[in-house]
Amino acid sequence: MDRSGSTTARHVLFLNWRDTSNPEGGGSEVYIERIAAELVAAGHRVTLLCAAHGRGAAEETNADGTRVLRRGSRHTVYARAALTYLAGRFGLGPLARRRLGRPDLVVDVCNGVPFFAPLYARRPVLALVHHVHREQWPVVFGPVMCRLGWWIESRLAVRLYRRCRYVTVSEASRAELAELGVDRERIDVVPNGTPPVTGAPLPRTTHPSLLVLGRLVPHKRVEIALRTVAELSGELPDLELVVAGQGWWEQPLRELSDSLGIADRVRFTGFISEEEKHELLSSCWLALTPSLKEGWGLTIVEAAARCTPTIAFRYAGGVAEAMVDTQTGLLVDDEREFTERVRELLADDVRRKAMGEAALAHAGRFTWATTGARFAQLVAGLTAAR
């Protein structure tokens, strides 16, 4: 019997548009990677099929034992996934059966656009949705693509996956899926875990410091953090903001920093290692999550594991479950309140430290081992008949 409690090893195929080595990878990709690692540790075989990019080979096995196949581009990965699956299913092409074969379960990761796996998989399909993208479509795309994307996500996908089980990362996302017409009893919630902190404790910076950690894309709304720094700069002359992460939206953010006159107070780090992330999360006074929408809020719990409270928006989905409002961080309703709460916490050392200690205790509730075990139970249940 393996760690999941199942006596049968299964082959699980994840279809996701990116992997963690992709320059545009984020929290969704971390979730997939950590779940895959836990399933492999439990005795299962795991394959991840995602888009190709310059930082990864077309085919490799990563350190955790997950087989990674990279096919197509950001836009063609969906069609390439279907073709690769069918080639493996029917043994077409050299080594096709060895590379993919016929998995026992297909996890179709729907980041706005699904992989349409029920049309060709002929295997149980689990739809993994981190959050509904209603708010993101108009931020990223023009009116035509926005309407098309939202129709696919809210109408077509709901009908196509009507016989599939769903898994999501928060009760907020579960409620959103139910609003679209997905039966609540078909939706399981398996939240993110938090990796144990391995680095040594580090002191806080001697000056007030803020951190935004994540991909640099429009819906993360780093602009709000920049405007907050601009407003507080007069009363806090040594205030610093670190923007840690990479993405195609970096240049507009740099330009905004210049126009606000705070370029000397903002440090853009680009890609950071786990060691650098630990250092930044440990040393900053406050973490900021101004994002429009998050399925969970992985960086909130990562900051909490370093005794660092976070300020985020109440309406931004799963962030309200990643923290305990007023205890491990603060949830706000608008940008004005966001700036005011940053000002208050930076000025209140006692309250900020108490929130950090409560945040550390809260983060301890979420482990990848527990998350992986819950996901393994879904695998066992969906593949039991086979």
Secondary structure, DSSP 8 states (H G I E B T S, - for coil): --TTS-SS--EEEEE-S--TTSTT--HHHHHHHHHHHHHHHTT-EEEEEE---TTS-SEEE-TTS-EEEE-S-TTTHHHHHHHHHHHHHHT-STTHHHHT---SEEEEE-SSS---GGGT--S-EEEE-S---TTHHHHHS-HHHHHHHHHIIIIIHHHHTTTSEEEES-HHHHHHHHHHT--GGGEEE---------S------SS-EEEEES---GGG-HHHHHHHHHHHTTT-TT-EEEEEB--TTHHHHHHHHHHHT-TTTEEEEES--HHHHHHHHHH-SEEEE--S-BSS-HHHHHHHTTT--EEEETTSBTHHHHS-BTTTEEEESSHHHHHHHHHHHHH-HHHHHHHHHHHHHHHTT--HHHHHHHHHHHHHHHHTT-
